[in-house]
């Protein structure tokens, strides 16, 4: 018979513990959950976006009622527990329901601190802790104009920003002389305050509230110095306190919070506690990352595994105000025995401060550019010796460790145990496992499965980069209503505007189309770069900084930070000179692995980043070998069989056809990678039917197929048409590629493009319209005059693709 587990608290801490428990043992307990609120479990972290009008309650629900039913969990909402009877091992709820337990989990959270001043109970005075508070604030914003938020900490600023977005005039009252003084040093706090003032917030600093004014409803706030400010709404956001009332009444040992051991047990071994109500080793936590750690340990012991230990947490902070990037972690103040490393660029609004003690990072404050926050946080938690990278540490991970400064480079450098999503406690390894083990190939699917990126959203782009890295060729990007969060325009609308307004650079696009972020984001920068160079190939210049590290290095970064180099072999054909050059280079640079790829080429795996210029130079000088674009959004390979020259079944010269196709299209810019193949007979040894563009020979000519995909989700190519000559194959291939380049969305494979527009549409453009086909063919050939250039080819340093690799080449 199953044991009975009762959970008091239907919030994030209690239900996360249940989720972790179900992973370990889904049959040990009959689980009953009591929640004081009338709602299912929702993401309390996202109350700020709901208040700001960016999300709704349904958007932030974590577990709907079906989830409880599917897992056999009895849920009682709107029925708070009023009494724990430890002697009889049962609880009694407000409705009078008596429920016995074998194990009890307390997850009662915290209560807001309400200033003990006259008028604090007036209508219009509200805290900011649950969805009910948000609904009250939204209703007030619809009817009233002036709001006062008491508290200039994390929660208070998020509340103030949300009310301002609802149209209210907001004054933030703070007792200290700097905002978020528990998370920020003075310079960062000053930058934050200046930004918020520019947005429209008012501040009363070092202000002590004397009373809340009003009779039937709040009308203002008076301060100790006698001054007053008008208020139709007052939000108390001056702190929280662990909710220990139920535990104290039950006789459990409490100090500031419910005291627990490292196993998350209270002093009653049948009762566990997690979350904001808990005190562990004299510390309480109000942030979600420590609570997730507690949930894992608690679930481990409830499942009787008895091996987990919670030893406390180092915490980090991020502000959830759209457009403001702020991060802090650890001991950011320092002291006599610490040293500060500071970078400040007022013009860009960037500030970084690192606190170091004995060559170990103790704390970090970042403002304006927070991409390296998780890495600094990991260094703080691990206590790693940073002496070897100290002089580069302030410039971020890419400069300190190498591997590129793009998001893709950061994703590749991360270890599997490094945390990506602080809100939900998800490490890189969990995301990679969702891709490799569960076959998920899109960021949305991975985020749904792991919950990474589903809370505050600050790690979404990093999650996408890890998915792209792990899924490789199979990574897909779903259609979105907008190109990215910087604009309300779709991919198609942006492309149309680029054509109509003759915009030839990403900067021009962002300026002309009113981009919210002047420099764009990791999603729109590469897309805009592609749209410009594919629309105006003779005028637009490729922006290397908008490309992923693999594309900039012309090599694939590997999990250990080294690179793989893949020279192009047209149609899979090589010769002794090329093989000899590859062998000599592999030997000279001590390349650990030389592998034949599935695309009929040779891959040199394990090349050091610093050796890339010399490796490419020697391959070019010895045998004329150039980049095979094994990394790029471009034509990758044209796979061939030996055809009629050697094979007794071959009907056409497939090898020559493959070489001609590859020479025609090599280096072409495309929305996503493109693979081709030519088979010399219907036996299809070159696997043409799972390629983006496939050619299959028969006795009378060639059958052309399009839209194939050989990834984890196999998609067979569909017949486009049949032709009789080499020239016709080349013309149809060029027209197909050109229309795909001009009309598909960035990161949309040919298979997904055809699924979206329909094969009939593609046939009407490429097959039925002969004049249109010839014109598309001509546009393709013209654009190939301005195609990708091997970055290691001899040319001026000024035209090298990236300053980092330009320097490498110069010293190569």
N, C-alpha and C positions, 0 to 999 in steps of 0.2 A: 504494500500500500504506500502511495506517495506521501511525503511529508507535506505539511501546510506552511507556506510562506506568505506572510502578510506584509505588504509594502505600504507604509504611511507616507504618501507624497507621490503625486502623479507628474512630477516635474522632470527636468532633464537628468538629475542625479539618480533618482530612484529608477526610472525606466532604463537609463543607460546600464545600470547594474543588472537589471533583468535581462536586457539584450545580451550582455556579456555572459550571464549565467546560462541562457538558452543555447549559446554557442558551445558551452562546455558540457552541459547536461540538460536536455530539454524534457526529461521525464522524472526527475527527482522530486519536483514539488508541484503541488496544486497551488497556484499563485492567485492571490487576491490583492487588488490595488485600490486604495482609497485616495481620492483627490478632493481638495477643498473647492477648487474651481469647477464650473460646470462644463469644462472643455476637455478634450483629449490632450495628450501630450504635445506641446508645441515648443518651438525654439525661442526661449526667453531672450537670447542674445539678439534676436532680430526684431525686438519691440521698437527699436529706434527707426529702422526702415519703414515699419508699419506706421509709426507716428508721422514720418516724413512723407507718407503717401507713395512710397516706392514699392511696398508690398502690402498684401492683405493677410488676414488671419489664416485663410486657407493655404496661402503660400508658405507659411512657416510651421504648419502642422508636421510633426515628426512621425507620429504613429496614429493612423486613423482607427476607428472602432473595429474595422475588419481585422486589423493586425492583432488586436487583443483577442478577438474571437478565434482567429486562425491559430494562435499559440495557446489556446485553452486558458486564457487569463480572464478572471472575473474582475470587471471594472465598475467601481462606484464613484461617479463624479458628483460634485456638489454636495458631498457628504463628509465633512471633516471628522476626523477621529477626535473624540473628547477625552477618552480615558484609556490608559493601559493598565490592565489588571495582571501584574506579573505573576502573582501567586497562582492564579487560575489559568494563566497563559491565554489570555483573550483580550481583544480590544472592543471598545464600545464607541459607536459613531454618533453623530448628532441626531440621526434619524432613529436611534435606539437599536440599530443593528449590532448584534453581538457576534463576533467572529473569532474562533479559536486559532491559535498558531503554534507551530513547533519552532519556527524561526521568524523573527520580526526584523524588518529593515526600516529604520528611521531615515527619512529624507525630507524633513520638514522645512528645509531652506532657511531663509532669513526674513526679517521684518525691517521695513524702512525706519530710519531714525527720524522722528518728527520733533522739530525744535519745541522745547517746552516754553512757549511764549503765549501770551493771551491772543485769542483769535485763531489758534491753530486748528480748531474744529469747525470753522465757518464753511458753509457751502462754497465751492470754488477752490478750496485748499486740497491738494491731492498729492499722493506719492507717485513714484514711477517704478512699479515692480511687476505688474501683470497686465494682461490684455484688457482687463476691466478699467485699469487706470488710463490706458491708452484711449479707450473708447470715451471716457469722461473728458480727456484732454481734447480729442477731436471734436466732440460736441461743443466744448467751450470755444474752440477756434472758429466754429461756424457762426457763433452768436456774438463773440466778444473780440476785442481788439488788443488789449494789453495783457502781457504775461510777465511774471517774475519767476525765475528759477533760482532757488536757494541752493547753492552748491556748485562750485566750479571744478568739480572732478570729472571723471570719465562719464558717469551717468548724467550728470547735470548738463554737460555740454551737448551730449547727444539729444537730450530732451529739448534743450534750447534750440538746437538746429532744426529739429523736427517741427517745433511750433512756429519757427520763423518761416519754414517752407509752407506751412499752412496759412501764412498771411498775417501772423500776429507780430506785433512789435514786442520784442523780448529783451528784458534786462536780466543779466546774470549777476547774482549777489554772491560774493565769496569772502570768507573771513580772512583768508591768507592774502599775501601780496603777489602771488603768482598762481596761475592755473595749473591744475593737475600736479600739484607739488609733490605728491607721493610717487608719481611716475616720470616727471620731467625735471631737468635742471632749469635754471633761470633763462639761459639763452633760447632753448627750445620752447619754453613756456611763452617767452616774449614773441617769438615767431608765430606761434599758434594764436595768441591773442590778437596780433596785428591782422592775421588772415581772417579771423572771425569778425573783427570790427569792419574790415572791408566788405564782408558779406552782409553786414547789417545788424549785428548784435551789439548791444550796449553792455557795459560792465560797471559794477560798483565793487571795487576791490577793498580789502581790509574793512569791510562793512559788517557791523554786528547788528543783527535783527533784534529789535526791542519788542515789537508786537505786529500782529496782522490786523489791519484796519477793516472795518465793515460792520454792518448790522445784520441784515438778512443774508447778505452775501459779501464775500471779500471785495474790498474796493481799493486796497493799497497796502503798502508795507512801510513801517516807520523804523528808523535806525537809531542807535544810541546817541548819535550826534544831533538828533532832532530833525534830520531831513527825512523826506518821504518820497515814495515813487508810486505812481498809479498802477493798479493791478486788478484785472478782472479774473485772473487765474494765477494761483501761486502753486508752484511745483516744489515739493520738498525732495531734494536729491542730495542731502547732506551726509549720506552714509547708510550702512545697514548693520544689523546685529543678528547673530545666530538665533534662530527660533528654537528655544530650549524649553518652553513652557510645559509641553507635554512630557518631555523626559524628566524634568525636575519633579513634576507632580507624581511621576511613577517611581521616584526615588533613585533615579540613575545619577551617577556622579557627573556634575556639570561645573564648569568654571565659566569662561566666556562662551564656550560651546559645549556640546555633548562630548565628553572626553572619550577617546578611542585609543586602542593599541595599534601596532603596525599591521594587524590583521583586519582592522576596521571594526573589531568587536568593542562593545561598551563593557562596563564592568559586570554586566549580566551576559554570560557567554552565549545566551540564546538570542541576544539582541545586537544587531549591527547598525551602524550609522554611516552615512556618506553625505557629502555636499557641504553647503554653506552652514548647516547647523552644527558641523563637527569642529572640535578642537583636537589637533594632533600635535604632540610635542610643543605645546604652548602656542601653536600657530593656527590661525583660521584663514580660509581662502574664499575669495569671492569671485574668482575667475574660473573659466570652464576647464582649462587644461589640467589643473590639479584634480578637479573633480572626476575627470575621465580616468586618471591614474588610480584614484581611490575606487572607482567603480570596478575596474579590472581586478584589483586585489580583493575587494569584497566578494565579487562573483567567484573568484578562485576558491575562497574559503567556504562559501555557501555550497559550492559543488563538491566540497570535501577533498579538493586537491591539496590544500594546505601547504602550498609552496610559495605563495605570493607575499611580498612585504611592501608596505608603503612607508617610505622613509622621509617624506616631505617633498616639497617641490620648489624649484626656482621658477618664477613666473615672468611672463612677458605681457605687454599691453599694447593694443592697437585701438585707435579711435575709429568708430564706425560713423564717420561723417564723409559723405561722398566728396571726393576731390581733395581731401586732406590726408596726406600720408604721414603717419606718425607711429613710431615704435620705440618701446623702451623695455629693458630687461635687466635683472640683476641689480647690483649696487652701482647705480649711476652717479652717486654723489662722490664716492671715494673718501679718502682721508689722508692723514699724514704719510702713511706707508704705501700710498698708491700714486700712480702717474696718469695724467690725462693726455690722450691723443685727440686732437680736435681738427676738424675740417669745416670751414664755414665759407659759404658762397652766397652772400646776401642777394646778389642779382638773380640767381636761380632759385633762391629760397631754399637752399640745401644746407643742412647742419648735421654734423656727425660728431659724437663724443664717445670715446672708448676709455674705460677705466681699467688699468692694468696693475696687477700686483704680482711681483716675483715671476714675470714672464707668463702670466696667466690672465686671461680676460675675466674681469669681475662684473662689468656692467657695460651697457650700451644705450645711447639715446640717438635716434635717427629722426630727422624731420625733412620732408620733401622728397627723399629717395630712400625707401624702406625695403628694397628688394633683398638686400643682404641681411635683413633682420633675423630670419630663421637660422642662417649660418652662424651669425654672432651668438645667437641664443644657444645653439648647439655647442659652440666652443665654451661658453660659460658653464653649461651643465656638465660637460665632460672634463673641464679643468685642464684642457690640453695646453702643452707648452707651445707658445706662439713666437718664441725667440727667432726662429728662422724666417718667419714671415712678418715680423714686427714692423719693419719699415714700410711694408706694402699693405699692412692690415687695414688701415683707415680707408683705402680705396676699394675695398670689397673683395669678395671671394675670387672673382675672375682674375684680378690683378695679383692677388696673393698666391693663388694656387695654379693659375693658368687655366686654359680651357675655354676662353672666349667670354665676352661680356653679354651675350644674349641670354634670354631666358632658357633657351634650349641647352646652352652651355652649363648653366647652373643646374638644370635638371640632371644632366649627365654626371656632374661632379658629386651630386648628393649620394650618400650612402643609404642603403635600404632601411637602416634604423633611424634615419633623420626624419623628424616630424615635419610634415607639409602643412597639415591643417590643425592649428592649435585649438580651434573651436570644437572639433570632434575627435581630436587625438589620433589622427591618421598619419602613419608614416609612409615614406616612399615605397617601402616593400609591399604594403597592402595594396597600393595602387598598381604596382607592377604585377602582383599576383592576380589581381582582377583582370588584367589584360592577358597574361600568359596562361593562367589556369582556367579562367572562366570564359575566355574568348571575347571579352569586351573590347571594342576598338574605337569607341567614341568617348569624348570627355563626359558627355551627359550620362551615358550608361554607367561609366565608372563612378561618377559622382553619386549617382542614385544608389549604386551597390555599396560604396564605402562611406558615403556621407561627406567625403572630403569636398570642400568648396561650397557646401550647401547652407552654411550659416552666414557669416559676415561677408563671404564672397571674395575676400582679399587674396586668397590663394588659387582662385579659379584658373588664372593663366598658367601658374606653375603646374597645376594638375593636368592641364591640357598638354603642356610640354612633356611631362612624364609619360602621359598616354602616347603621345606621338613617338617618343623615344622607345617605349616598350613595344608598341604595336608595329612600328616601322612601316613597312609597305602596306599594312592593312589598316593604318590609322585613317579614320574618317572624321569629317566635320559636318555636323548637322546643319541644315538650313536654319537661319535665325531671322527674326523679324527685321533686325538691323545688322549692319556690318559689324558693329561693336558698340560698346557702351559710350563711345565718344560722339556718336551721331545717331540721329533718328532715321537716317537713310539706309535703305537696303543695298546689297551688293549691286543689283541691277540699276538702281537709281544713281549710285555713285559712278558706275561705268558710263551711264548715259550722260551725266553731267560732265565727265571728263571729255567725252567726244564732242559734246555740243559747245562747251566753253573753251575747248582746246587747252586743257590743263596738262602740263608736261612734267610736273614734279609733285611728289607727295606734299611738299610745303604749300604749293599753289592750291592743291585740292583742299587741304585743311583750312586754308585762309578763305578760299572762295565759298566753301560749303559750311562755314561756321562750326568748325570742330570744337567740342567742349574742352578738350585737352589740346593745347597748341602743338605739342610734340607727338600727339597720338599715343597709342598703346601697343603692346606686343601683338595684338590681334590685327589692328588696322595698318600698322606700318608696312609689313611685308605685302599685304593685300594692295595697298595704294601704290607701292613701288611696282608691283607686277602690272596693275591696271594701266599705269602710265607708260611703261616700256612696251607693253603689248599693243597699246593703242597708237602710240607715236614712236615706233622703234628708231627712227632716224633722228629724233629730237630729244626724247627723254633719256636721261642718263641713269644707269642702274645705281641705286644707293646701297652700297654694301652693308652699311650699318642696319639696314632694314631686313637683312637676311640672317638665317640661322647660322650658327657657327660652322656646321658641316659644309654649307654652301660657300661660306667665306674662305674656308681652309681648303676646299676641293678635296676633302677627305672626311671619312666618317669617324666621329669620336666614339670611342669604346667605353665600356663600363669602368676601366681602370685609368681613363684619362688619356690613353694613347689613341692613335688614329689608324684607320685602315685606308690604304691607297689602292685605287683600282684604275689602271690605265685602260683607255679605250682600245678594243680590238674589233674592228669593223666586221660585222657579220660572224664574229667568233673565229675569224681567221687570223693566224699569227705566222711567224717565221723564225728561223734560228737566231737572227739578229735580235729580235724583240725578246725572245726567251732568254738569250744570253745576257741581255741588258738587265732584265728582271732578276735573273739569278745573281749577277754581279752586285746589283743594288741591294738585294736581300742579304747578301753575304757582308758587304761593306758596312751596312748600317745595322747589322745584327738583328734583322727582322725575325721574330720568333716563329711566326706561322705564315706559310705561303699556301693559299687555298684556291682551288678552282671554284668559281662561283656558278650559281644556277643560270646566270646570263652568259655563260661561255666566255668568261674572262678570268684573270688571275688577280687575287686579292692579297696584298701585302699587309698583314695584320700585326699591330703592335709598334707602329712607327711613332717615335717621339715627336712631340709638337715642334720642337726646335729643329728637327731634321727635315721637316716637310719641304722647305725651299730647295735644299740640296738634293733630296730624293727626286723631286719632280724635275729639277734641272738635269740630273744625270740620266733619267729616263728619256727626256727629250733629246739631249745631246747624243746619247748612245744609239737610240733607235727611233727618234721622232715620236715617241709615245706621248700622248696628251691625256688630259683628264677624261675619265669615262663617265663623269657626272653621276656616280653611283649614289650620291647624296642628294641630288638636286631636284627641283621642280622643273624637270626637263626630260628630253628623251634619254632613257637609261641605256637600253640595249635593243638590238635587233637579232633575235636568236634564229639560227638557221640549221637546216640539215644539209647533208652533202649533195642532195639532189641528183639529177640525172647524170652528172659527170662521173659519179662513183657508184651510186646505188642502183641495183637492178630493178627497183620499183619506181625510181624517180621519173617524173614526166616532164619537168621543167628545171631550168637552172636556178634553183632556189638560193644558192650561196651568192651568186652574182646579184640577184635581185635584192637580197638582204643587205649586201654591201652598198648598193646604190641607194636604198632607202635610208640607211644609217648616215651615209655621207651627205645626203640631202637634208636631213633633219637634225644632225648632231649639234648640240649646243643650243637648241631652240628653247626659248622661254615657254613654259606651259603652266596652266593653273596648278597642276599636280604632276607627279611623275608619270611618264608614259613608257610603256613597253610594247615592242613589236616582235613579230616572228614571221618567218616564211618557211612553209613546209613544201617539200618537193613533190608530194603526192597526198592523197586523202588519208594515208596512214597517220599523218599529222605528228611526226616525230619531234618537230620543233614546238609542239604545244601551242599552235597558233590560235586555237579556240578559247584560250584563257588569257589573251593579250588585249591591250587597248585597241590595237589595230593588227589584225592577222591576215596573212595571205596564204592560201592553200592552192597548190597547183593541181590541175587536172589535164586531161589529154588536149582539151581545146583552149586552155588559157589559165585564168586565175579566178578563184573565188575570194572575195574580200569580206572579212567579218570584223565587227567592231564591238567595243564595250565589254570585253572579257576581263575577268579578275580572278587570279589564282590564290587569293589570300584565304583566311580562315572561313570566310563566307564566299564559297565558290560561286562565280557567275559565268556561265557560258556566253561567249560572244555570239552576236546575232548576225545573220547574213545581211550585208549591205547591198552588194550587187556582184555580178560576174563580168569580167573584162577579158580581152584577148591579147593585149600587148603589154610589154614592159612600160611603155610610155603612159598607158592608161592607168596602170597600177600607181605609178609615181604621182600622176596628176590627182587621182582620187585620194591618195594618202595625204598629199599636201593640202588639198581643199578641206578634208576632214579635220586635220590638225589645226588649220587656220581658223575655221569656224568654231572649233572647240576653244581655241585660244581667245577668240574675240568675244565669245558669249558665255562660256562657263564661269562659275564663280571661283574665286581663289580657293585652293585646297579641295576642289570638287573633282574627283576622278571621272574619267569618261563614262564609266558604268553608271555613276550616280547622275551625271549630266543627262545621259540618254534616258534614264528612268524618269527624270524630271520633265524633259521636253518631248520625249517620245521618239521612237525609231523612225516613224513616218516623217516627222519633221526633219530629221537628219537626212533621210533619203531625198526629201524634196529639195534640200539645199545642195547636197553633194552629187546626187545621181540624176534627178529629173531636170534640174536647171543647168544645162550645159554651159551657158554663158557665165552664170554665177560661179560654177565650178572653176572655170578657167580663170576668172578674175580672182577667186580665192587662192588658186594655185599661184598666180603671179604675186599676190600680196605676201604669200608665204615666202616665196623665193626672195622678194625684195627685203622682207624683214630679216632673212637669214644673213644679209649683208651686215646687220648690226647685232648679231647674236652674241652669246656669251663668249668671253675671251678667257683663255687659260691664265689665271693670275700669275703664274710663274713664268710665262713667256717673256722674252726680252722686250722691255719697253720702259718708259720713264717711270721713276718711282711715284711721280705725282698721280699716275693712273692706276696704281696698285689698288686692290679692292678694299683694303683695310689697313689702318696705320699699324696695327699690331703685326700683321703679316708682311707689311711693307718693310718694317724694321727687321723682321726675321730674314727676309730675302736679302736685305742689304748686308746683313752680317753672315749670311749663309755660307 
